[in-house]
Amino acid sequence: MDYILAVLIISFVVYFGFYLMKKLDAGLSNPEFFPMSDNSRSRHSILLFADDHNNSPIENLLKKNHLPFKTVHNSYIQNLDYELLLAISDSDIDNLQIVNNSKKHYPLNHIIVQCNDMIYENLYKELGADHIIYASYSTEILLKLMEGWII
């Protein structure tokens, strides 16, 4: 009797799991849930992720070099099209999150990230950051790393 009950419970769990996965797949393939068309994306070469107080010198540098960029203050980057991510927030957790999201949704993009605490350096490398700059970086270092994007 116990075996029959166990088989019934396992069968129910498996059936319910397949049912949920089928619904989840249908929802994820819905274009309203996950817009994938190119015309719904805004085109920027550089995505700047920074704190409010941290981004004005970098924005000035990008404007001076006439580079198309967009500044964001949260890690939701799903519908943006960019080639270079500059993650220079003072929070390593936020920087790690946006690097992870970037590599998940746009694996071929180039990433320059600011590491505020050396403890997280290996995590940035594991997530796929191309260049790691440290909290005491200068704009000259950033200019050198962005060499391919500056006209």
C-alpha positions as a printed NumPy array, in Angstrom:
array([[  0.   ,   0.   ,   0.   ],
       [  2.866,   2.382,   0.836],
       [  4.485,   1.709,  -2.552],
       [  1.3  ,   2.507,  -4.438],
       [  0.885,   5.741,  -2.512],
       [  4.538,   6.693,  -3.168],
       [  4.17 ,   5.96 ,  -6.897],
       [  0.978,   8.042,  -7.05 ],
       [  2.638,  10.98 ,  -5.269],
       [  5.72 ,  10.812,  -7.517],
       [  3.522,  10.59 , -10.621],
       [  1.537,  13.612,  -9.505],
       [  4.699,  15.638,  -8.811],
       [  6.194,  14.715, -12.199],
       [  2.959,  15.545, -14.054],
       [  2.586,  18.835, -12.183],
       [  6.252,  19.712, -12.891],
       [  5.838,  19.098, -16.622],
       [  2.61 ,  21.103, -16.62 ],
       [  4.305,  24.063, -14.904],
       [  7.319,  23.932, -17.235],
       [  5.019,  23.912, -20.26 ],
       [  3.212,  27.012, -18.971],
       [  6.526,  28.712, -18.169],
       [  7.893,  28.005, -21.659],
       [  4.711,  29.381, -23.224],
       [  4.985,  32.522, -21.113],
       [  8.664,  33.088, -21.906],
       [  8.07 ,  32.693, -25.634],
       [  5.356,  35.372, -25.508],
       [  6.815,  38.529, -27.151],
       [  4.973,  40.789, -24.709],
       [  6.774,  39.111, -21.804],
       [ 10.242,  39.125, -23.404],
       [ 10.495,  41.611, -26.27 ],
       [ 13.179,  40.348, -28.643],
       [ 12.659,  42.38 , -31.804],
       [ 15.468,  44.719, -32.8  ],
       [ 13.159,  47.669, -33.372],
       [ 12.053,  47.613, -29.719],
       [ 15.623,  48.179, -28.519],
       [ 17.256,  51.543, -28.204],
       [ 20.714,  51.648, -29.76 ],
       [ 23.634,  52.925, -27.658],
       [ 27.272,  51.989, -28.037],
       [ 28.03 ,  52.421, -24.346],
       [ 25.908,  51.617, -21.318],
       [ 27.059,  53.477, -18.207],
       [ 25.972,  51.979, -14.883],
       [ 26.913,  54.316, -12.058],
       [ 25.731,  56.027,  -8.913],
       [ 24.288,  59.523,  -9.313],
       [ 27.355,  61.188,  -7.808],
       [ 29.807,  58.938,  -9.623],
       [ 28.886,  59.345, -13.262],
       [ 29.247,  63.032, -14.189],
       [ 33.015,  62.988, -15.021],
       [ 32.525,  59.868, -17.118],
       [ 29.444,  61.33 , -18.822],
       [ 31.434,  64.46 , -19.608],
       [ 34.198,  62.308, -21.089],
       [ 31.73 ,  60.408, -23.27 ],
       [ 29.981,  63.616, -24.393],
       [ 33.33 ,  65.246, -25.187],
       [ 34.202,  62.329, -27.475],
       [ 30.704,  62.321, -29.074],
       [ 29.991,  58.742, -28.078],
       [ 26.402,  57.483, -27.951],
       [ 25.722,  56.293, -24.418],
       [ 22.931,  55.704, -21.977],
       [ 23.183,  56.02 , -18.212],
       [ 21.252,  53.606, -16.015],
       [ 21.009,  53.421, -12.242],
       [ 19.485,  49.956, -11.914],
       [ 20.586,  46.583, -13.235],
       [ 17.596,  46.034, -15.552],
       [ 19.283,  46.053, -18.968],
       [ 17.191,  43.581, -20.863],
       [ 15.867,  45.749, -23.714],
       [ 18.956,  47.853, -24.299],
       [ 21.38 ,  47.335, -27.145],
       [ 24.979,  48.278, -26.406],
       [ 28.518,  47.159, -27.144],
       [ 30.343,  48.295, -24.009],
       [ 29.186,  48.207, -20.399],
       [ 30.884,  50.532, -17.917],
       [ 29.842,  49.388, -14.431],
       [ 31.346,  51.958, -12.08 ],
       [ 28.962,  51.95 ,  -9.151],
       [ 30.306,  52.22 ,  -5.611],
       [ 28.466,  48.999,  -4.757],
       [ 30.207,  45.774,  -5.734],
       [ 26.942,  43.876,  -5.332],
       [ 25.239,  46.117,  -7.901],
       [ 28.22 ,  45.887, -10.238],
       [ 28.264,  42.092,  -9.944],
       [ 24.55 ,  41.946, -10.65 ],
       [ 24.737,  44.042, -13.812],
       [ 27.81 ,  42.15 , -15.062],
       [ 25.932,  38.89 , -14.546],
       [ 22.829,  40.226, -16.328],
       [ 24.937,  41.574, -19.171],
       [ 26.751,  38.294, -19.775],
       [ 23.466,  36.393, -19.544],
       [ 21.574,  38.531, -22.076],
       [ 24.437,  39.892, -24.216],
       [ 27.382,  37.481, -23.943],
       [ 29.47 ,  39.1  , -26.699],
       [ 29.522,  42.601, -25.237],
       [ 32.624,  44.112, -23.713],
       [ 32.556,  44.869, -19.968],
       [ 34.678,  47.267, -17.921],
       [ 33.835,  47.093, -14.226],
       [ 34.967,  48.939, -11.123],
       [ 36.035,  46.689,  -8.242],
       [ 35.658,  48.483,  -4.926],
       [ 36.792,  45.617,  -2.691],
       [ 39.519,  43.188,  -3.741],
       [ 37.51 ,  40.306,  -2.26 ],
       [ 35.204,  40.431,  -5.298],
       [ 37.917,  40.48 ,  -7.97 ],
       [ 37.7  ,  36.744,  -8.663],
       [ 33.9  ,  36.934,  -8.926],
       [ 34.189,  39.602, -11.604],
       [ 36.617,  37.387, -13.504],
       [ 34.337,  34.346, -13.17 ],
       [ 31.349,  36.339, -14.44 ],
       [ 33.299,  37.38 , -17.519],
       [ 34.319,  41.013, -16.965],
       [ 36.863,  41.929, -19.629],
       [ 38.645,  44.649, -17.656],
       [ 38.618,  45.347, -13.936],
       [ 39.513,  48.792, -12.682],
       [ 39.867,  49.614,  -9.026],
       [ 38.131,  52.27 ,  -6.964],
       [ 41.021,  54.706,  -7.358],
       [ 40.962,  54.644, -11.181],
       [ 41.63 ,  57.745, -13.216],
       [ 39.879,  58.888, -16.355],
       [ 43.12 ,  58.299, -18.272],
       [ 42.964,  54.591, -17.431],
       [ 39.339,  54.489, -18.493],
       [ 40.205,  56.305, -21.73 ],
       [ 42.867,  53.737, -22.519],
       [ 40.468,  50.843, -21.913],
       [ 37.786,  52.487, -24.056],
       [ 40.249,  53.115, -26.879],
       [ 38.228,  51.231, -29.483],
       [ 35.073,  53.247, -28.819],
       [ 36.607,  56.716, -28.865],
       [ 36.748,  58.358, -32.252]])
